[in-house]
Amino acid sequence: MLIAVLFWGLSFISIKEAVAEVPPITLALLRFVIASILLWIVVKISEPGTRLDKSDRIPMLGAGAMGITLYFFFENSGIKLTTASNASLITSVVPVLAIIMDIVIYKTRVSLIQSIAIIASLFGTYLSVTANGQVDFTSDTFLGNLLVLGAMVSWAVYTMQNKSLSSKYSGLYLTMIQTLLGTALLFPLSLLERNEWQPFSYVAFGHILFLAVLCSAACYFLYNYALPKLDVTATTLYLNLIPIVGVIGGYVYLNETIIPIQLIGGAIIIISILLVTWEKTFQKKTRP
């Protein structure tokens, strides 16, 4: 989860850079075509006998649509229209959405410590992302903010869908099938941008490769591998580190300033993750 969070946090920078030259849906299509090819080759080598059950075709298509097609349609389009700070801030709603869905659908109980950690991590994310005072929810960026929020809802639903599928398939196979299906659904949407297609620079291509190989192929596999081993509460708390990585990446790559209050916010999130991890470990050790 930490490795996935690292690259996903840096992906905001690559998307912001690449979307300046490549239309958002087309960017997602190119990214996942490359990722699909890589994943298909790896699966054919490591799991040649694995097959998708007929009963899982529709659920798998739904997960691919939510986690790949809709998520990146909303996120790439939103990042193009809004600021990086706004987009990062909105990602903090994922834990709330995912945990609410987990409670409603799976009747999962959240302990007092988990509840405190969730609230603290959201507060830490708020401090880390908004302390620079550049969050601007004006009418100019409202549509972009709304699209990014749509991406977060899609991701929360994707997490719920994969909770049942991850018990039947390996993380690698799950990632490959969903990436193939989600990419296939991106193709017709990309045709809406055909009037914007034009040659792009090697820099943009480098960002596409980074997004495809590390942020898509590698990170989706790691996420699906970790999901059945961690509950939704712990997983979504890890995801709260994404804005922190984005802030640090912006400082290193874009020369943005990091002020002390942002570092305090990052520390609060890390403490929240450690708190939940400690509780889970303690419960396992004391359970008869």
Secondary structure, DSSP 8 states (H G I E B T S, - for coil): -HHHHHHHHHHHHHHHHHTTTS-HHHHHHHHHHHHHHHHHHHHHHH-TT----GGGHHHHHHHHIIIIIIHHHHHHHHHHHS-HHHHHHHGGGHHHHHHHHHHHHH-----HHHHHHHHHHHHHHHHHHHTTS-----HHHHHHHHHHHHHHHHHHHHHHHHHHHTTTS-HHHHHHHHHHHHHHHHHHHHGGGGGG-----HHHHHHHHHIIIIIIIIHHHHHHHHGGGS-HHHHHHHHTTHHHHHHHHHHHHH-----HHHHHHHHHHHHHHHHHHHHHHHHHHH--
